[in-house]
Amino acid sequence: MAVIVKYVVERNGEEKMTFTSKAEADAYDKMLDMADALFDLMGKSELLEDEGKQEELALYLAQNKEEVLYALGAKRRPAPKKPKVVDDVEDHQDEADASENEEDAA
């Protein structure tokens, strides 16, 4: 008999998601907390009267937290990694040898 540990994220008595990792369950729970806070914030604005749309948008923003932080200027995007330039002396030597061979052949 196998023992399986499951972590269940529950909100208002409703099971939202089940995970096999506590870290994943905690991250999901934190994302739902952010969505709730965003929902409350949007409710104060009266820009979206449809609560369903308000909830969808709050969840979307919480799921895309990193992009939202970049857009708000609260966080900087990581600099793109520059490709390593390998200055291989042998490659340059091969090119020089090829040029000499072409000149000798002419």
Backbone as numpy.savetxt, mean C-alpha at the origin, in Angstrom:
# Nx Ny Nz CAx CAy CAz Cx Cy Cz
-6.47 -35.01 15.26 -7.32 -33.82 15.26 -6.43 -32.58 15.26
-6.70 -31.66 14.37 -5.92 -30.43 14.26 -6.60 -29.31 15.04
-5.77 -28.49 15.62 -6.26 -27.31 16.32 -5.95 -26.11 15.44
-6.99 -25.34 15.13 -6.84 -24.17 14.27 -7.24 -22.94 15.07
-6.33 -21.99 15.14 -6.60 -20.75 15.84 -7.10 -19.73 14.83
-8.23 -19.12 15.15 -8.81 -18.10 14.28 -9.06 -16.84 15.08
-8.80 -15.71 14.43 -9.05 -14.41 15.04 -10.21 -13.78 14.30
-11.25 -13.46 15.03 -12.47 -12.93 14.43 -12.61 -11.45 14.78
-12.78 -10.63 13.75 -13.05 -9.21 13.97 -14.56 -9.04 13.97
-15.05 -8.50 15.08 -16.50 -8.37 15.26 -16.83 -6.91 15.56
-17.88 -6.43 14.93 -18.37 -5.07 15.17 -19.85 -5.10 15.45
-20.24 -4.53 16.56 -21.67 -4.46 16.94 -22.33 -5.83 16.88
-21.64 -6.85 17.35 -22.19 -8.20 17.37 -22.20 -8.91 16.03
-21.65 -8.27 15.02 -21.62 -8.86 13.67 -20.19 -9.23 13.30
-20.01 -10.48 12.86 -18.69 -10.94 12.45 -18.33 -10.31 11.11
-17.22 -9.58 11.09 -16.80 -8.88 9.88 -15.82 -9.70 9.05
-14.82 -10.29 9.73 -13.78 -11.01 9.00 -13.07 -11.95 9.97
-12.56 -13.05 9.42 -11.80 -14.02 10.20 -10.40 -14.12 9.64
-9.42 -14.15 10.54 -8.01 -14.22 10.14 -7.31 -15.35 10.89
-6.20 -15.79 10.34 -5.39 -16.80 11.02 -4.22 -16.15 11.74
-4.03 -14.85 11.54 -2.94 -14.11 12.16 -3.51 -12.98 13.02
-3.01 -12.89 14.24 -3.45 -11.81 15.13 -3.08 -10.45 14.55
-1.90 -10.33 13.95 -1.46 -9.06 13.37 -2.42 -8.61 12.27
-2.83 -9.53 11.41 -3.76 -9.17 10.33 -5.12 -8.75 10.90
-5.58 -9.47 11.92 -6.86 -9.13 12.55 -6.79 -7.75 13.19
-5.68 -7.46 13.87 -5.52 -6.15 14.50 -5.47 -5.04 13.45
-4.78 -5.28 12.34 -4.69 -4.28 11.27 -6.07 -4.01 10.68
-6.85 -5.06 10.47 -8.20 -4.91 9.91 -9.09 -4.14 10.89
-8.98 -4.48 12.17 -9.77 -3.80 13.20 -9.42 -2.31 13.26
-8.13 -2.01 13.15 -7.68 -0.61 13.14 -8.23 0.13 11.92
-8.24 -0.55 10.76 -8.78 0.06 9.55 -10.27 0.35 9.72
-11.00 -0.55 10.37 -12.43 -0.31 10.62 -12.62 0.86 11.59
-11.72 1.00 12.57 -11.79 2.16 13.48 -11.61 3.46 12.71
-10.66 3.47 11.77 -10.45 4.66 10.94 -11.69 4.96 10.10
-12.27 3.93 9.53 -13.47 4.11 8.70 -14.60 4.71 9.54
-14.76 4.24 10.78 -15.79 4.78 11.67 -15.55 6.26 11.95
-14.29 6.60 12.22 -13.95 8.00 12.51 -14.19 8.88 11.28
-13.83 8.38 10.11 -14.05 9.13 8.87 -15.55 9.28 8.59
-16.32 8.25 8.86 -17.77 8.30 8.68 -18.36 9.41 9.55
-17.92 9.47 10.81 -18.41 10.51 11.72 -18.02 11.90 11.22
-16.80 12.03 10.73 -16.32 13.32 10.22 -17.15 13.75 9.01
-17.39 12.83 8.10 -18.17 13.17 6.90 -19.61 13.49 7.24
-20.13 12.86 8.29 -21.50 13.15 8.72 -21.66 14.58 9.18
-20.61 15.15 9.74 -20.64 16.55 10.20 -20.61 17.53 9.03
-20.10 17.10 7.88 -19.95 18.00 6.75 -21.25 18.23 5.98
-22.18 17.31 6.03 -23.44 17.37 5.30 -23.24 17.40 3.79
-22.05 17.00 3.30 -21.81 16.95 1.86 -22.41 15.71 1.24
-22.41 14.62 2.00 -23.02 13.38 1.53 -24.18 13.04 2.44
-25.36 13.12 1.92 -26.53 12.82 2.74 -26.86 11.34 2.75
-26.44 10.62 1.72 -26.69 9.18 1.63 -25.70 8.46 2.55
-26.20 7.88 3.64 -25.32 7.22 4.60 -24.59 6.03 4.00
-25.20 5.36 3.04 -24.56 4.23 2.38 -23.32 4.68 1.63
-23.44 5.77 0.89 -22.30 6.33 0.15 -21.24 6.85 1.12
-21.69 7.46 2.19 -20.80 7.97 3.22 -19.96 6.82 3.81
-20.62 5.72 4.10 -19.95 4.54 4.66 -18.96 3.95 3.66
-19.37 3.85 2.39 -18.48 3.32 1.34 -17.23 4.19 1.18
-17.44 5.50 1.18 -16.31 6.42 1.02 -15.39 6.35 2.23
-15.95 6.29 3.42 -15.14 6.20 4.64 -14.29 4.93 4.62
-14.87 3.82 4.20 -14.15 2.56 4.13 -13.06 2.63 3.06
-13.38 3.23 1.92 -12.39 3.38 0.85 -11.19 4.21 1.32
-11.47 5.33 1.97 -10.39 6.18 2.45 -9.54 5.48 3.50
-10.18 4.72 4.38 -9.44 3.98 5.41 -8.58 2.89 4.77
-9.09 2.22 3.74 -8.33 1.17 3.07 -7.15 1.75 2.30
-7.25 3.00 1.89 -6.20 3.65 1.12 -5.52 4.75 1.94
-5.32 4.47 3.21 -4.78 5.43 4.16 -3.47 6.05 3.69
-2.55 5.25 3.18 -1.24 5.77 2.75 -1.41 6.83 1.66
-2.24 6.55 0.67 -2.46 7.50 -0.42 -3.14 8.78 0.09
-4.03 8.64 1.05 -4.70 9.81 1.64 -3.67 10.66 2.37
-2.78 10.03 3.12 -1.74 10.78 3.83 -0.81 11.50 2.87
-0.48 10.86 1.74 0.34 11.53 0.72 -0.41 12.73 0.16
-1.69 12.54 -0.14 -2.49 13.62 -0.73 -2.64 14.80 0.23
-2.73 14.53 1.51 -2.87 15.60 2.51 -1.53 16.24 2.86
-0.46 15.66 2.38 0.86 16.19 2.68 1.35 15.81 4.06
0.67 14.90 4.71 1.06 14.47 6.05 2.20 13.46 6.00
2.43 12.93 4.83 3.48 11.93 4.66 4.07 12.11 3.26
5.37 11.94 3.17 6.03 12.05 1.87 6.12 10.69 1.21
5.97 10.71 -0.10 6.16 9.48 -0.86 7.62 9.08 -0.79
7.87 7.80 -0.71 9.27 7.37 -0.72 9.89 7.68 -2.08
11.15 8.08 -2.04 11.85 8.39 -3.29 11.99 7.11 -4.10
11.78 7.20 -5.41 11.92 6.00 -6.23 13.36 5.51 -6.16
13.49 4.20 -6.11 14.82 3.63 -6.04 15.51 3.79 -7.39
16.74 4.27 -7.33 17.51 4.44 -8.55 18.12 3.10 -8.92
18.09 2.76 -10.21 18.71 1.50 -10.61 20.22 1.59 -10.40
20.76 0.48 -9.95 22.21 0.46 -9.72 22.93 0.51 -11.06
23.89 1.39 -11.13 24.72 1.49 -12.33 26.00 0.72 -12.04
26.17 -0.33 -12.79 27.35 -1.15 -12.60 28.36 -0.74 -13.65
29.43 -0.17 -13.20 30.47 0.26 -14.13 31.44 -0.90 -14.26
31.13 -1.77 -15.17 31.93 -2.96 -15.35 33.05 -2.67 -16.34
34.26 -2.67 -15.85 35.42 -2.37 -16.67 35.54 -3.36 -17.82
35.17 -4.60 -17.54 35.28 -5.63 -18.58 34.38 -5.32 -19.76
33.16 -4.81 -19.50 32.25 -4.46 -20.59 32.85 -3.37 -21.46
33.44 -2.37 -20.82 34.06 -1.29 -21.58 35.27 -1.82 -22.36
36.00 -2.74 -21.77 37.16 -3.31 -22.45 36.72 -4.12 -23.66
35.61 -4.88 -23.51 35.08 -5.66 -24.63 34.68 -4.76 -25.78
34.05 -3.60 -25.45 33.65 -2.66 -26.49 34.87 -2.08 -27.20
35.91 -1.77 -26.43 37.14 -1.22 -27.03 37.80 -2.25 -27.93
37.84 -3.51 -27.49 38.43 -4.57 -28.30 37.65 -4.76 -29.60
36.33 -4.69 -29.53 35.50 -4.85 -30.71 35.77 -3.72 -31.69
35.93 -2.49 -31.18 36.22 -1.35 -32.05 37.57 -1.53 -32.73
38.58 -2.00 -31.98 39.90 -2.22 -32.57 39.84 -3.29 -33.66
39.09 -4.36 -33.42 38.97 -5.43 -34.39 38.33 -4.94 -35.68
37.32 -4.06 -35.54 36.66 -3.51 -36.72 37.64 -2.63 -37.51
38.44 -1.84 -36.79 39.40 -0.97 -37.46 40.49 -1.79 -38.15
40.94 -2.86 -37.49 41.97 -3.73 -38.08 41.47 -4.44 -39.34
40.18 -4.79 -39.32 39.60 -5.50 -40.45 39.45 -4.57 -41.66
39.31 -3.27 -41.43 39.10 -2.30 -42.50 40.35 -1.94 -43.17
